[in-house]
């Protein structure tokens, strides 16, 4: 069973999620989209729909992607995971912590 502390933390987390107006999802752009990444995107989109919030998907490590074409394919892969009716409230941002891009 869950401890009392775990139940309290879960309650706090739910309270925060109810007040959230932006769901930030960080995806590693240097590797193909994984099952887990897809699930995280789906969860963020579903929660944002329930809470009338926006989604920001951040593609990190873009400096490690070998070509602009491959980076565009990765970005399109992310967008394909987002239902069309949610795409207007979803943004995809490309960053590199290494280069500051």
C-alpha positions as CSV (number, residue, x, y, z in Angstrom):
1,X,0.0,0.0,0.0
2,X,0.9,3.6,-0.2
3,X,2.3,5.4,2.7
4,X,0.6,8.5,4.2
5,X,3.4,10.7,2.8
6,X,2.9,9.3,-0.7
7,X,-0.8,10.0,-0.5
8,X,-0.2,13.5,0.7
9,X,2.3,14.2,-2.1
10,X,-0.1,12.7,-4.7
11,X,-2.8,15.1,-3.4
12,X,-0.4,18.0,-3.6
13,X,0.6,17.0,-7.2
14,X,-3.1,16.8,-8.3
15,X,-3.8,20.2,-6.8
16,X,-0.9,21.7,-8.8
17,X,-2.0,20.0,-12.0
18,X,-5.5,21.4,-11.5
19,X,-4.0,24.9,-11.5
20,X,-1.5,24.5,-14.3
21,X,-2.0,26.5,-17.5
22,X,1.1,25.2,-19.3
23,X,2.4,21.7,-19.6
24,X,6.1,21.6,-20.4
25,X,7.4,18.4,-22.0
26,X,11.1,17.9,-22.6
27,X,12.1,15.5,-25.4
28,X,15.6,14.4,-26.4
29,X,15.9,15.3,-30.1
30,X,19.2,13.4,-30.5
31,X,17.4,10.1,-30.6
32,X,14.3,8.8,-32.4
33,X,11.0,9.3,-30.5
34,X,10.6,6.5,-28.0
35,X,7.5,4.8,-26.7
36,X,7.9,6.6,-23.4
37,X,8.4,10.0,-25.1
38,X,5.2,9.4,-27.0
39,X,3.3,8.5,-23.8
40,X,4.6,11.7,-22.1
41,X,3.4,13.8,-25.0
42,X,0.0,12.1,-25.0
43,X,-0.3,12.6,-21.2
44,X,0.6,16.3,-21.5
45,X,-1.9,16.8,-24.3
46,X,-4.6,15.0,-22.4
47,X,-4.0,16.9,-19.2
48,X,-3.9,20.2,-21.1
49,X,-7.2,19.4,-22.7
50,X,-8.8,18.6,-19.4
51,X,-7.4,21.8,-17.7
52,X,-7.7,24.1,-20.7
53,X,-4.0,24.6,-20.7
54,X,-1.3,24.9,-23.4
55,X,1.5,22.4,-24.1
56,X,5.1,23.4,-24.8
57,X,7.2,20.5,-26.2
58,X,10.9,21.3,-26.0
59,X,13.2,19.4,-28.3
60,X,16.5,19.4,-26.4
61,X,20.0,18.5,-27.7
62,X,19.3,19.7,-31.3
63,X,23.1,20.3,-31.6
64,X,23.5,16.5,-31.7
65,X,21.1,16.0,-34.6
66,X,23.2,15.4,-37.7
67,X,21.1,17.4,-40.2
68,X,18.3,20.0,-40.5
69,X,16.3,17.4,-42.4
70,X,16.5,14.9,-39.6
71,X,15.7,17.6,-37.0
72,X,12.6,18.5,-39.1
73,X,11.6,14.8,-39.2
74,X,11.9,14.6,-35.4
75,X,9.8,17.8,-35.0
76,X,7.2,16.4,-37.4
77,X,7.2,13.1,-35.4
78,X,6.3,15.1,-32.3
79,X,3.6,17.0,-34.0
80,X,2.1,13.7,-35.4
81,X,1.6,12.6,-31.8
82,X,-0.6,15.6,-31.1
83,X,-4.3,15.5,-32.2
84,X,-5.1,18.1,-34.8
85,X,-7.6,19.8,-32.5
86,X,-4.8,20.4,-29.9
87,X,-2.1,21.6,-32.2
88,X,-3.2,25.3,-31.9
89,X,-2.5,25.1,-28.2
90,X,0.8,23.3,-28.6
91,X,4.2,24.8,-29.4
92,X,7.4,22.9,-30.2
93,X,10.6,24.7,-29.3
94,X,14.1,23.5,-30.4
95,X,17.0,24.1,-27.9
96,X,20.5,23.2,-27.1
97,X,21.9,23.7,-23.7
98,X,25.4,23.1,-25.0
99,X,25.3,25.8,-27.6
100,X,22.8,28.1,-26.0
101,X,20.6,27.9,-29.1
